[in-house]
Amino acid sequence: MDDLELVRDLYGRPRPGPHAQDRVWRRVVARRRRRRLSWLMIPAVAATLALVFAMTQPPAPGKSILLAAASSAASGPAGTYWHVKKLHDGGRETELWVTRQGQAWTAEQGRVSRVTGRSPFSMAGRDLTFQQIQSLPAEAGALRERVAAMLPAGSEGLLADALSGLLWTKPSAPAVRAAAYRAIAELPEVRYLGARTDARGRAGEAFSYDLPSGVQRTLIIDPDTSQVLSSTDAGGRSEIVLDAGWTDRGPALP
C-alpha cells in the first residue's frame, strides 16, 4: 500500500466542492473554444500577413516613376497664359497660347493668329472648353471616371490617351496634372519601356499604350519636371514638346 492509499483509508476520499465540477467543465470548454478559434483565425491571419507583405513591397519601377512625376506636377507654377510649343515630325513648329478667359492664339513658323470658332482643345474628337478642363477633378479615381464618361461610346481604348493629353496638350491645373499621372499609373495597358532619349537627345522615361487603331503610342517624360518630352506613334507622326506650361509671357501680337 502506498502513502496515497494510506491517507485515503484514514480520512476517506476527498469530496469535491459544490462548484468544482462546473469549474472544471468551464475550463474544458474554454480550452476547446480557444483551440477552435485558433484554427478559425488562421485564414484571417494569413490574409493580414499577405496584405502587410503587399503594402511593404515597393511599387513597380514604371509606377514609381509616374508617381514621382505626379509629385512634381502638383507643385507646378501658375501664370497668365497656357503655352505649348511643339515640333511636328521633326520640321513644322507650332505654338499655342490660351488665357484663363478662353482667348487663344496660335503661331506657325512665327506667324501669330487669333483662334476663333472651335475650341483649340478636344478629347477623342470632341471639343473641350477651357472651363471644362479647369473643372476636372483633382483626385485620380474621380478624374478617371470623369474622363471615361466624356469619351464616346465604344472608345474605351482611348482612356490612356485621353488622360495623357491632360499632361501637356491641355491647360490642366497642377493638381489635375498630378491626378492624371496617378490615374495613368494604375492603368494596366500602360507599359514602361525604360530610360530613353527623345529626338533632341533629352533623357527621360518611356511609356507606351495602344490606340484603338492598334498603333502604339510612346511618350517620353521627365519625371523630375513632370514634362512630357515627346509623343511618337509607331510608323507615324511624332511631336517633340519644346515647351508646355503656364507662363506670364504671351504671344508677340502685331
C-alpha positions as CSV (number, residue, x, y, z in Angstrom):
1,M,0.0,0.0,0.0
2,D,1.4,3.3,-1.0
3,D,1.2,6.6,1.1
4,L,-1.7,7.9,-1.0
5,E,-3.8,4.8,-0.3
6,L,-3.0,5.0,3.4
7,V,-4.2,8.6,3.5
8,R,-7.4,7.6,1.8
9,D,-8.1,4.8,4.3
10,L,-7.5,7.1,7.2
11,Y,-9.5,10.1,6.0
12,G,-11.7,8.8,3.2
13,R,-11.8,10.1,-0.4
14,P,-12.0,13.9,-0.6
15,R,-15.2,15.3,-1.9
16,P,-15.1,18.0,-4.5
17,G,-16.6,21.4,-3.6
18,P,-20.1,22.0,-4.8
19,H,-18.9,24.0,-7.8
20,A,-15.8,22.2,-8.7
21,Q,-17.4,20.2,-11.5
22,D,-18.7,23.3,-13.1
23,R,-15.3,25.0,-12.9
24,V,-13.6,22.0,-14.5
25,W,-16.2,21.8,-17.2
26,R,-15.9,25.5,-18.0
27,R,-12.1,25.2,-18.3
28,V,-12.5,22.3,-20.7
29,V,-15.0,24.2,-22.8
30,A,-12.8,27.3,-22.8
31,R,-9.8,25.3,-23.9
32,R,-11.7,23.7,-26.7
33,R,-13.0,27.2,-27.8
34,R,-9.5,28.6,-27.8
35,R,-8.3,25.7,-29.9
36,R,-11.2,26.1,-32.3
37,L,-10.7,29.9,-32.6
38,S,-7.0,29.4,-33.2
39,W,-7.9,27.3,-36.3
40,L,-10.5,29.8,-37.4
41,M,-8.1,32.6,-37.1
42,I,-5.5,31.1,-39.5
43,P,-7.2,32.4,-42.7
44,A,-7.6,35.9,-41.2
45,V,-4.0,35.9,-40.0
46,A,-2.8,34.7,-43.4
47,A,-4.8,37.4,-45.2
48,T,-3.5,40.1,-42.9
49,L,0.1,38.9,-43.5
50,A,-0.4,38.9,-47.2
51,L,-1.8,42.5,-47.1
52,V,1.1,43.7,-45.0
53,F,3.6,42.0,-47.4
54,A,1.9,43.7,-50.3
55,M,1.9,47.1,-48.6
56,T,5.6,46.8,-47.8
57,Q,6.6,45.8,-51.4
58,P,7.9,48.7,-53.5
59,P,5.8,49.6,-56.5
60,A,6.9,48.6,-60.0
61,P,9.6,50.8,-61.5
62,G,7.3,52.3,-64.0
63,K,4.6,53.1,-61.5
64,S,7.2,54.7,-59.1
65,I,8.3,57.0,-62.0
66,L,4.8,58.1,-62.8
67,L,4.1,58.8,-59.1
68,A,7.3,60.8,-58.9
69,A,6.1,62.8,-61.9
70,A,2.8,63.4,-60.1
71,S,4.6,64.9,-57.1
72,S,6.5,67.2,-59.4
73,A,3.3,68.2,-61.3
74,A,1.4,69.1,-58.2
75,S,3.8,72.0,-57.5
76,G,3.7,73.4,-61.0
77,P,3.9,77.2,-61.5
78,A,0.9,79.4,-62.3
79,G,0.7,82.0,-65.0
80,T,-1.4,84.2,-67.2
81,Y,-1.2,82.0,-70.4
82,W,-1.2,78.3,-71.1
83,H,1.6,77.9,-73.6
84,V,2.6,74.9,-75.8
85,K,5.3,74.8,-78.3
86,K,5.8,71.7,-80.5
87,L,7.9,70.4,-83.3
88,H,5.9,68.2,-85.6
89,D,7.5,65.3,-87.5
90,G,10.9,66.9,-87.0
91,G,10.1,70.0,-89.0
92,R,6.9,72.1,-88.6
93,E,6.9,74.2,-85.4
94,T,3.6,75.4,-83.8
95,E,2.7,77.3,-80.7
96,L,-0.5,77.9,-78.7
97,W,-1.3,80.5,-76.0
98,V,-4.6,80.4,-74.1
99,T,-5.7,82.9,-71.4
100,R,-7.9,81.9,-68.4
101,Q,-10.7,83.7,-70.1
102,G,-10.5,81.3,-73.0
103,Q,-8.9,83.6,-75.6
104,A,-6.4,81.8,-77.7
105,W,-3.7,82.4,-80.3
106,T,-1.7,80.1,-82.5
107,A,1.6,80.6,-84.3
108,E,3.1,78.5,-87.1
109,Q,6.6,79.3,-88.3
110,G,6.4,82.5,-86.3
111,R,3.1,83.9,-87.7
112,V,0.6,84.6,-84.8
113,S,-3.1,84.5,-85.4
114,R,-6.2,84.6,-83.2
115,V,-8.2,81.4,-82.7
116,T,-11.9,81.8,-83.5
117,G,-14.7,79.4,-83.8
118,R,-13.9,76.0,-82.5
119,S,-12.1,75.4,-79.2
120,P,-8.4,74.7,-79.6
121,F,-8.8,71.7,-77.3
122,S,-10.5,68.4,-77.9
123,M,-10.7,64.9,-76.4
124,A,-11.5,61.9,-78.6
125,G,-12.7,64.3,-81.3
126,R,-15.0,66.3,-79.0
127,D,-14.3,69.9,-78.3
128,L,-13.4,70.9,-74.8
129,T,-13.7,74.4,-73.4
130,F,-11.2,76.0,-71.1
131,Q,-13.8,76.0,-68.3
132,Q,-14.5,72.2,-68.8
133,I,-10.8,71.5,-68.4
134,Q,-10.4,73.7,-65.4
135,S,-13.4,71.9,-63.7
136,L,-11.9,68.5,-63.9
137,P,-11.5,66.7,-60.5
138,A,-8.0,66.6,-58.9
139,E,-8.4,63.1,-57.4
140,A,-7.1,60.2,-59.6
141,G,-10.2,57.9,-59.3
142,A,-12.7,60.7,-59.9
143,L,-10.7,62.0,-62.8
144,R,-10.5,58.6,-64.4
145,E,-14.3,58.3,-64.1
146,R,-15.0,61.8,-65.4
147,V,-12.7,61.3,-68.5
148,A,-14.1,57.9,-69.2
149,A,-17.6,59.4,-69.1
150,M,-16.5,62.1,-71.6
151,L,-15.3,59.6,-74.2
152,P,-17.7,58.5,-77.0
153,A,-19.3,55.0,-76.7
154,G,-17.0,52.3,-77.8
155,S,-13.8,54.3,-77.3
156,E,-12.7,52.7,-74.0
157,G,-9.3,52.1,-75.5
158,L,-8.7,55.8,-75.6
159,L,-8.7,56.3,-71.8
160,A,-4.9,56.2,-71.5
161,D,-4.5,58.7,-74.4
162,A,-7.2,61.0,-73.1
163,L,-5.6,61.1,-69.6
164,S,-2.1,61.6,-71.1
165,G,-3.5,64.6,-73.0
166,L,-4.1,66.3,-69.7
167,L,-0.3,66.2,-69.1
168,W,0.7,68.5,-71.9
169,T,-1.8,69.3,-74.6
170,K,-4.4,71.0,-72.4
171,P,-4.3,73.8,-69.7
172,S,-4.8,71.4,-66.8
173,A,-4.4,72.8,-63.3
174,P,-1.3,71.4,-61.5
175,A,-3.4,69.3,-59.2
176,V,-5.2,67.8,-62.2
177,R,-2.0,67.0,-64.0
178,A,-0.8,65.2,-60.8
179,A,-4.1,63.3,-60.7
180,A,-3.7,62.3,-64.3
181,Y,-0.2,60.9,-63.7
182,R,-1.6,58.9,-60.7
183,A,-4.5,57.6,-62.8
184,I,-2.2,56.6,-65.7
185,A,0.0,54.7,-63.2
186,E,-3.0,52.4,-62.4
187,L,-3.8,51.6,-66.0
188,P,-2.7,48.0,-66.9
189,E,-2.5,48.9,-70.6
190,V,0.3,51.5,-70.0
191,R,3.7,49.8,-70.3
192,Y,7.0,51.0,-69.0
193,L,9.8,50.8,-71.7
194,G,12.7,52.1,-69.6
195,A,15.0,55.0,-70.0
196,R,15.1,56.7,-73.4
197,T,16.2,59.9,-75.1
198,D,13.9,61.9,-77.4
199,A,14.8,63.1,-80.9
200,R,16.6,66.1,-79.4
201,G,18.7,64.0,-77.1
202,R,16.9,64.8,-73.9
203,A,16.9,62.0,-71.4
204,G,13.6,60.7,-70.0
205,E,11.5,57.6,-69.2
206,A,9.4,56.0,-71.9
207,F,5.8,54.6,-71.6
208,S,3.6,53.2,-74.3
209,Y,0.0,52.2,-74.9
210,D,-2.1,51.1,-77.8
211,L,-4.6,53.3,-79.6
212,P,-7.9,51.7,-80.7
213,S,-6.4,51.5,-84.2
214,G,-3.7,49.2,-82.9
215,V,-1.0,51.8,-83.3
216,Q,1.4,52.0,-80.3
217,R,2.0,55.5,-79.0
218,T,5.1,56.2,-76.9
219,L,5.5,59.1,-74.5
220,I,8.9,60.1,-73.1
221,I,8.6,62.1,-69.8
222,D,11.0,63.8,-67.5
223,P,9.7,62.7,-64.0
224,D,11.8,65.4,-62.3
225,T,9.9,68.2,-64.0
226,S,6.7,66.2,-64.9
227,Q,7.1,67.4,-68.5
228,V,6.2,65.3,-71.5
229,L,9.2,65.5,-73.9
230,S,7.8,63.8,-76.9
231,S,4.9,61.7,-78.3
232,T,5.6,59.3,-81.1
233,D,3.3,56.8,-83.0
234,A,4.9,53.7,-84.3
235,G,5.5,54.2,-88.0
236,G,3.6,57.5,-87.9
237,R,3.6,61.1,-86.5
238,S,5.8,62.5,-83.9
239,E,5.6,65.6,-81.7
240,I,8.6,67.0,-79.8
241,V,7.4,69.1,-76.9
242,L,9.7,72.2,-76.7
243,D,7.7,73.9,-74.0
244,A,4.4,73.2,-72.2
245,G,3.1,75.0,-69.1
246,W,1.8,78.2,-67.6
247,T,3.6,81.4,-68.3
248,D,3.2,85.2,-68.0
249,R,4.8,85.7,-71.4
250,G,2.1,85.9,-74.1
251,P,2.3,85.9,-77.9
252,A,4.0,88.7,-79.8
253,L,0.9,90.3,-81.3
254,P,1.3,92.6,-84.4
